[in-house]
Amino acid sequence: MASPVSQIRPVVLSRIGQPTKLVSPIKPDVVLTVIEKSKQLAAWTAVDHHVKPEHRVIGIGSGSTVPYVVERIVQLGAEANQLRVFIPTGFQSKELIVSSGLNLGDVDQFPTIDVTLDGADEVDHELNCIKGGGACHLREKVLAEAANTFILVADYRKNVKYLGTNFTPGVPIEVVPFAYAKVLQNLHHILGSPKASLRMAVHKAGPVVSDNGNFIIDAPFDLEKMKTPYTIMTQIKMLTGVVEVGVFCNMAQAAYFGNEDGSVTIRWNDGRVEQVAAAQ
Ligand SMILES: O=C[C@H](O)[C@H](O)[C@H](O)COP(=O)(O)O
């Protein structure tokens, strides 16, 4: 299948007296700042390491880092991708897959995925992570579980010792709408998150509604509690009305972090940490 972005070339914006700026072809309105460049480095390197020629079913996550995953996959060429099917984690990644000319599938057709690549809001040294800053964590967790290999991609700000260090809105929790007030009450008074709140939409009156028609609660916990993410995750998940919790434990094989200096840090689930030069 021909891809509209199969001939990706970096776009160089240059005006007299101004520094040259790289612009991503897949995000043409985004000048590659250090942070954007870091996301791209992580994504490209992860694709180079984990998307193998024999892979046929590939999970595509959500967020602002994942477009660079798709950018690199498209660079593999139409021939490499023609027998592949790409599974989205929500509306955004579905649009990304379709607009990139890649074949779209769904996890109910392909419950086993070769590799899923996804972003994260924060990742600790044991590869536990917070996800759901974009309200996509339910589908993301399903695709992470369905994958033989689950890989995280992020910029250097997400590489932390303990969850909740830089990402402060709290743990994203998807809840069925009619139960939100009760779940909030339980978070405030039983689980120790007095500032837990319903996520409100920005350009719409009322709450954020997920791709699954549910509400999202953000529940910040103190750092001591976040040092045991599995416990927090299971306690929240036990609350009636909770559909999924944006804490992922023991799921990722590796996390790729693009750094400010152009290198990439790779954390593996066996504790190894590697520093590699960026993908070209
Ligand atoms: O719901 C959104 C997802 O979990 C994203 O993968 C996460 O928020 C990270 O997004 P970004 O790459 O934009 O930081």
The ligand as a Gaussian input file, in Angstrom:
#p B3LYP/6-31G(d) Opt

LIG

0 1
 O       -3.118000       8.587000      27.674000
 C       -2.055000       8.882000      27.158000
 C       -0.899000       8.029000      27.132000
 O       -0.731000       7.215000      28.259000
 C        0.404000       8.665000      26.687000
 O        1.186000       7.635000      26.188000
 C        1.137000       9.371000      27.795000
 O        0.302000      10.384000      28.328000
 C        2.462000       9.990000      27.318000
 O        2.213000      10.957000      26.360000
 P        3.367000      11.884000      25.773000
 O        4.188000      11.046000      24.854000
 O        2.618000      12.976000      25.074000
 O        4.142000      12.410000      26.950000

